[in-house]
């Protein structure tokens, strides 16, 4: 595999970010989805020290390069609160992607995206190419964008961030303010929505989804609940979506199919429940996409027999006793015993 990777174009890459084990899991599935569609480009994952050594090792197996970066925070909780998402501040860390000057051009993708068709043609676009955000189409969605790494652009972005307040407190607002002519200057920098298809958007225009379904290349699972927060029944081979998330079940199933067949076996012990039990992952703040998420959890690991029975019924207290740090502590206790 390594010999194959060396012949790939070193000048161009797909890049993502993981700031904790939860988003590292998303990045592993994302990288596998790129390899499944036979990308000829490099795969790079930026990580912070919030990613555990075990997940760093797993990332190194699927990525061509893993880059350690320092967290950046928007320091603007007021605007983030308007979104109801105070954990989005750390998404400013994705600005480090402009420092990856080993590449002449790259595509940044949030780690809560899933690639379903070859998208190498994106590297034929210029900076800053992105798809419209369905919530406000005159803005682009920063979950997928084409850019040119540059230390100068990175410094100008930081200076801009210090002098101007992002209108949403997160990277998407900042980048739209910095590249403020995206909406009107050059239509060739408007990516088709099929390159960054927000999962929940289907419900607002279902006829369009049915018509363009075969053209969708990238699914983007925006929102606080991510694919790894849903449950998977290994007995039936089917994902069991949480209610009210709006995620399209077909794309969730594709995400979980990759996880089960290509990712599960390579994860550190305790990242998911054993085979034969329903897999579920807990929530934890922070991450490389647009919301927080936790690492993995072993079914029933927190809280003894009663909690195990609740897990098996699908009654999981993601933010309470079953949150990731509690599960991890229980796993460590069992290992020590």
C-alpha positions as CSV (number, residue, x, y, z in Angstrom):
1,X,0.0,0.0,0.0
2,X,2.8,2.4,0.9
3,X,4.5,1.8,-2.5
4,X,1.2,2.6,-4.2
5,X,0.9,5.9,-2.3
6,X,4.3,7.1,-3.2
7,X,3.3,7.4,-6.9
8,X,0.4,9.6,-6.1
9,X,0.5,13.3,-6.8
10,X,2.2,14.8,-3.8
11,X,1.1,18.3,-4.8
12,X,-2.6,17.9,-4.2
13,X,-4.6,16.5,-1.3
14,X,-7.8,16.0,0.6
15,X,-7.5,17.4,4.1
16,X,-9.6,17.0,7.2
17,X,-9.4,17.8,11.0
18,X,-9.9,15.8,14.1
19,X,-9.7,17.4,17.6
20,X,-10.8,14.4,19.6
21,X,-11.3,10.7,19.2
22,X,-14.9,11.1,18.1
23,X,-13.9,13.2,15.0
24,X,-10.9,10.9,14.5
25,X,-13.4,8.1,14.0
26,X,-15.2,10.3,11.5
27,X,-11.9,11.0,9.8
28,X,-11.1,7.3,9.5
29,X,-14.4,6.5,7.8
30,X,-14.0,9.6,5.6
31,X,-10.5,8.5,4.5
32,X,-11.8,5.0,3.7
33,X,-14.6,6.5,1.7
34,X,-12.0,8.4,-0.4
35,X,-10.0,5.3,-1.0
36,X,-13.1,3.3,-1.9
37,X,-13.7,5.7,-4.9
38,X,-10.0,5.4,-6.0
39,X,-8.8,8.9,-5.3
40,X,-5.4,9.6,-6.8
41,X,-4.7,12.4,-4.4
42,X,-3.0,12.4,-1.0
43,X,-5.1,12.1,2.2
44,X,-4.0,14.3,5.1
45,X,-5.6,14.5,8.6
46,X,-4.8,17.4,10.9
47,X,-5.1,16.4,14.6
48,X,-4.7,18.1,18.0
49,X,-3.5,16.6,21.2
50,X,-7.1,15.7,22.0
51,X,-6.8,12.7,19.8
52,X,-5.5,9.7,21.7
53,X,-2.4,7.7,20.7
54,X,-4.5,4.7,19.7
55,X,-6.6,6.7,17.3
56,X,-3.5,8.4,15.9
57,X,-2.2,5.0,15.0
58,X,-5.4,4.1,13.3
59,X,-5.4,7.4,11.4
60,X,-1.8,6.7,10.2
61,X,-3.0,3.5,8.7
62,X,-5.5,5.2,6.4
63,X,-4.0,8.6,5.8
64,X,-0.8,9.5,3.8
65,X,0.0,12.2,6.4
66,X,-1.1,13.0,9.9
67,X,-0.3,16.6,10.9
68,X,-0.3,17.8,14.6
69,X,-1.7,21.3,15.0
70,X,-2.5,23.6,17.9
71,X,-6.1,24.4,18.7
72,X,-7.4,27.9,17.7
73,X,-10.5,29.3,19.3
74,X,-12.8,32.1,18.0
75,X,-13.1,33.5,21.6
76,X,-16.6,34.6,20.6
77,X,-19.1,32.6,22.7
78,X,-21.9,35.2,22.2
79,X,-22.4,34.5,18.5
80,X,-21.9,30.8,18.9
81,X,-24.7,30.9,21.5
82,X,-27.0,32.3,18.8
83,X,-26.5,29.0,17.0
84,X,-27.0,27.1,20.2
85,X,-23.6,25.5,19.6
86,X,-21.0,26.8,22.1
87,X,-18.7,23.9,21.2
88,X,-18.1,25.3,17.6
89,X,-15.3,27.6,18.7
90,X,-12.6,25.1,18.2
91,X,-13.5,24.7,14.5
92,X,-11.3,27.8,13.9
93,X,-8.5,25.2,14.1
94,X,-9.2,24.2,10.5
95,X,-7.5,27.4,9.5
96,X,-4.2,25.5,10.0
97,X,-5.0,23.8,6.6
98,X,-3.6,26.8,4.9
99,X,-0.2,26.0,6.5
100,X,0.1,22.7,4.6
101,X,2.4,24.2,2.0
102,X,3.7,20.8,1.0
103,X,0.6,20.8,-1.3
104,X,0.0,23.3,-4.1
105,X,-3.7,22.8,-3.9
106,X,-6.1,21.0,-1.5
107,X,-9.7,20.3,-0.7
108,X,-10.7,20.7,3.0
109,X,-13.5,18.5,4.1
110,X,-15.1,18.2,7.5
111,X,-14.7,14.8,9.0
112,X,-18.5,14.4,9.2
113,X,-18.6,14.1,5.4
114,X,-18.9,10.9,3.4
115,X,-17.5,10.6,-0.2
116,X,-19.7,8.4,-2.4
117,X,-18.1,9.1,-5.8
118,X,-14.7,10.2,-7.1
119,X,-14.2,13.9,-6.6
120,X,-10.7,14.4,-7.7
121,X,-12.0,16.8,-10.3
122,X,-12.4,19.3,-7.5
123,X,-8.7,20.0,-7.6
124,X,-9.3,21.5,-11.1
125,X,-11.1,24.4,-9.3
126,X,-9.5,27.5,-7.8
127,X,-9.5,29.0,-4.3
128,X,-12.1,29.6,-2.8
129,X,-14.5,27.1,-4.4
130,X,-17.3,25.9,-2.3
131,X,-21.0,24.9,-2.4
132,X,-23.8,27.2,-1.2
133,X,-25.1,26.7,2.3
134,X,-28.8,25.7,2.1
135,X,-29.6,27.9,5.1
136,X,-28.4,31.0,3.4
137,X,-27.3,30.3,-0.2
138,X,-25.4,33.6,-0.6
139,X,-23.0,32.1,1.8
140,X,-20.9,29.0,1.1
141,X,-20.8,26.0,3.4
142,X,-17.3,25.6,4.8
143,X,-17.6,21.8,5.2
144,X,-16.1,21.3,1.7
145,X,-13.9,23.9,-0.1
146,X,-11.0,24.1,-2.5
147,X,-8.1,26.3,-1.5
148,X,-4.3,26.9,-2.0
149,X,-2.1,26.4,1.0
150,X,-0.2,29.6,1.8
151,X,1.5,30.9,4.9
152,X,0.6,34.4,3.7
153,X,-3.1,33.6,3.5
154,X,-2.9,31.9,6.9
155,X,-1.5,35.0,8.5
156,X,-4.0,37.3,6.8
157,X,-6.8,35.0,8.0
158,X,-5.5,35.2,11.6
159,X,-5.2,39.0,11.4
160,X,-8.7,39.2,10.0
161,X,-10.0,37.0,12.8
162,X,-8.4,39.3,15.4
163,X,-9.9,42.4,13.9
164,X,-13.3,41.2,12.7
165,X,-15.8,39.1,14.6
166,X,-17.2,36.1,12.7
167,X,-20.9,36.6,12.3
168,X,-21.6,33.1,13.5
169,X,-18.6,32.8,15.9
170,X,-17.3,29.9,13.8
171,X,-15.1,29.3,10.8
172,X,-17.9,29.4,8.3
173,X,-18.8,33.0,9.2
174,X,-15.1,34.1,9.2
175,X,-14.3,32.5,5.9
176,X,-17.4,34.0,4.2
177,X,-16.4,37.4,5.5
178,X,-12.8,36.9,4.3
179,X,-13.8,35.6,0.9
180,X,-16.6,38.1,0.7
181,X,-17.0,38.2,-3.1
182,X,-17.8,34.5,-3.4
183,X,-21.5,35.0,-4.0
184,X,-21.1,37.4,-6.9
185,X,-17.6,37.5,-8.5
186,X,-17.0,34.1,-10.2
187,X,-19.7,31.5,-10.8
188,X,-17.0,28.9,-11.5
189,X,-16.2,28.9,-7.8
190,X,-19.7,27.8,-6.9
191,X,-19.5,24.0,-6.5
192,X,-22.7,22.1,-7.3
193,X,-24.6,21.1,-4.2
194,X,-23.9,17.5,-5.0
195,X,-20.3,18.0,-3.8
196,X,-21.5,19.0,-0.3
197,X,-25.0,17.7,0.0
198,X,-26.3,18.5,3.5
199,X,-28.1,15.4,4.7
200,X,-31.0,17.3,6.3
201,X,-31.7,19.3,3.1
202,X,-33.5,16.5,1.4
203,X,-36.6,17.1,3.5
204,X,-37.0,20.7,2.4
205,X,-37.0,19.7,-1.3
206,X,-37.7,16.0,-1.6
207,X,-38.5,16.1,-5.4
208,X,-35.0,17.6,-6.1
209,X,-33.4,14.9,-4.0
210,X,-35.2,12.2,-6.0
211,X,-34.2,13.8,-9.3
212,X,-30.5,14.4,-8.5
213,X,-29.9,11.4,-6.1
214,X,-27.6,9.7,-8.6
215,X,-25.4,12.8,-8.9
216,X,-24.7,13.2,-5.2
217,X,-21.0,12.8,-4.5
218,X,-20.6,13.9,-0.9
219,X,-23.0,13.7,2.0
220,X,-22.5,16.1,4.8
221,X,-24.0,15.2,8.2
222,X,-24.3,18.6,9.8
223,X,-25.7,19.3,13.2
224,X,-24.8,18.1,16.7
225,X,-25.7,14.5,16.1
226,X,-23.2,12.7,13.9
227,X,-23.4,9.3,12.2
228,X,-21.4,7.7,15.0
229,X,-24.1,8.8,17.5
230,X,-26.6,6.6,15.9
231,X,-26.9,2.9,16.7
232,X,-26.1,-0.1,14.5
233,X,-27.6,-3.6,14.9
234,X,-25.0,-6.1,13.8
235,X,-27.7,-8.9,13.8
236,X,-29.6,-7.2,11.1
237,X,-26.8,-5.2,9.5
238,X,-28.9,-2.0,9.7
239,X,-28.3,1.4,11.2
240,X,-31.0,2.4,13.7
241,X,-31.2,6.2,13.4
242,X,-32.0,8.5,16.3
243,X,-35.3,10.3,15.8
244,X,-35.4,14.0,14.9
245,X,-31.9,14.3,13.4
246,X,-33.1,14.6,9.8
247,X,-30.2,12.5,8.5
248,X,-31.0,10.6,5.4
249,X,-31.1,6.9,6.3
250,X,-29.6,5.7,3.0
251,X,-26.4,7.8,3.6
252,X,-26.2,6.8,7.2
253,X,-26.3,3.2,6.2
254,X,-23.4,3.8,3.8
255,X,-21.4,5.4,6.6
256,X,-22.0,2.5,8.9
257,X,-21.3,-0.1,6.2
258,X,-17.8,1.4,5.8
259,X,-17.4,1.5,9.6
260,X,-18.4,-2.1,10.1
261,X,-16.5,-3.6,7.2
262,X,-13.3,-1.5,7.1
263,X,-12.9,0.5,10.4
264,X,-14.3,-1.4,13.4
265,X,-11.5,-4.1,13.4
266,X,-8.7,-1.5,13.3
267,X,-10.0,0.6,16.3
268,X,-8.5,0.4,19.8
269,X,-10.2,-1.8,22.3
270,X,-13.3,-0.1,23.8
271,X,-14.0,2.1,20.8
272,X,-17.1,0.2,20.1
273,X,-19.1,-2.7,21.5
274,X,-18.3,-6.3,20.8
275,X,-19.7,-8.0,17.8
276,X,-23.3,-9.3,18.3
277,X,-24.2,-6.3,20.4
278,X,-25.7,-3.1,19.2
279,X,-22.9,-0.5,18.5
280,X,-23.5,3.0,19.8
281,X,-21.1,5.9,20.4
282,X,-21.4,8.7,22.9
283,X,-21.2,12.5,22.6
284,X,-18.4,14.8,23.8
285,X,-17.9,18.4,22.9
286,X,-15.5,19.7,20.3
287,X,-14.4,18.4,16.9
288,X,-13.4,19.0,13.4
289,X,-16.8,19.4,11.9
290,X,-19.6,21.7,12.8
291,X,-20.5,20.1,16.1
292,X,-19.3,18.1,19.1
293,X,-19.0,14.4,19.4
294,X,-17.6,11.8,21.7
295,X,-15.3,8.8,21.1
296,X,-16.5,5.3,21.2
297,X,-18.2,3.4,24.0
298,X,-18.6,-0.2,24.9
299,X,-22.2,-1.3,25.3
300,X,-23.2,-1.2,29.0
301,X,-19.8,-0.2,30.2
302,X,-21.0,2.5,32.4
303,X,-23.2,2.0,35.4
304,X,-23.3,-1.8,35.9
305,X,-26.1,-4.3,35.0
306,X,-28.9,-1.8,34.9
307,X,-27.1,0.5,32.5
308,X,-26.1,-2.5,30.3
309,X,-29.8,-3.5,30.0
310,X,-30.6,0.1,29.1
311,X,-27.9,0.1,26.4
312,X,-29.4,-3.1,25.0
313,X,-32.8,-1.4,24.8
314,X,-31.3,1.6,23.1
315,X,-31.7,3.9,26.1
316,X,-28.4,5.6,26.2
317,X,-27.6,8.6,28.3
318,X,-25.2,10.3,25.9
319,X,-24.6,13.4,28.0
320,X,-24.8,11.7,31.5
321,X,-23.6,8.4,32.9
322,X,-22.9,7.0,29.4
323,X,-20.7,9.9,28.2
324,X,-17.3,8.9,26.8
325,X,-15.1,9.8,29.7
326,X,-17.2,7.7,32.1
327,X,-17.1,4.7,29.7
328,X,-13.4,5.1,29.2
329,X,-12.8,5.1,33.0
330,X,-14.8,2.0,33.3
331,X,-12.9,0.3,30.6
332,X,-9.6,1.2,32.2
333,X,-10.8,-0.2,35.6
334,X,-11.7,-3.5,33.9
335,X,-8.3,-3.7,32.2
336,X,-6.5,-3.0,35.5
337,X,-8.6,-5.6,37.3
